[in-house]
Amino acid sequence: MNIGNIHFKERPLFLAPMEDVTDPAFRRFCKRFGADMVYTEFISADALIRSIARTERKLTILDEERPVAVQIYGREPAAMAEAARIAESAKPDIIDINFGCPVKKVAVKGAGAGMLRDVPKMLEITRAVVAAVNTPVTVKTRLGWDNDSKIITEIAEPLQDCGIAALAIHGRTRSQMYKGEADWTLIGEVKNNPRIHIPIIGNGDITSTAQANEMFERYGVDAVMIGRAAIGQPWIFGKNIQDNFDWQLSILKEYIEESIRWLEDERKGIIHVRRHLAVTPIFKGIPHFKETRIAMLRAGTKAELFEIFERVKENYF
């Protein structure tokens, strides 16, 4: 399977773009454990054009994480084209357009999944971005705005006609947010449309490589994207892993240290990894763990956090 001039092995697994999650530190860990491509956090076109430092920092790309896609979002074609040109200067392998973010502050303002209510502008933005850069452009979107407007099978071909190199589809509508189950049937319909010749990437509710393989088998997608299930377990991609507590804890500790280095601040680094600590499965099943979990999420230093880890290890493993 190829996206532009990038060749992927059979049945590739991609790390989905996630705000405040897919920074360079986390992307490198996912790459190490088998992610075939990773995505940046989504980047506001308007903020990028205004040279907002925090936004520009999201363009940081390390060679060891390639291939990597920079994802941008916005609601005006000219701004998105300019943002794409700026993003291209960071030399990503792919520029991805976010037409799928469901959060209110993005979608209600007409960006992200909000574009599912304005298909002409969606296509205008896509054409503008494709024309603005030489880097392959891809799109990530959802089934539709709500259950009464699942339009993905109608817009896939027009998006392809805009010149995109691949299409990623999350199997939910915007109104679902992340609730309910992802519906892959329409993803399969897009993939099996004989007029579709670009790669189709499926996304939604993938929690294991076995489940990903089931989606490959059932729907014939070209790649599978793993999102929230990777939080707290970057080894979900299945490569170079050891299935035991000591090893998994050592990876979490290594990631904490890497986050501190990336953010150049111990407290910020600790705060940043709390969402990983809150959902990581390695503590699942430990009896009476609530108070210990709260203590982990309140820890303000690496030393304090690692001391809690050691107590857990001594008491339960």
PyMOL commands that set and color helices and strands:
alter all, ss='L'
color gray80, all
select helices_A, chain A and resi 24-32+45-49+53-57+63-65+77-88+104-107+112-117+119-132+152-161+185-191+209-219+228-230+234-237+245-263+266-272+274-279+281-283+290-298+302-316
alter helices_A, ss='H'
color red, helices_A
select strands_A, chain A and resi 2-3+6-7+13-15+37-44+68-73+94-99+137-142+166-170+200-203+223-226
alter strands_A, ss='S'
color yellow, strands_A
deselect
rebuild
show_as cartoon
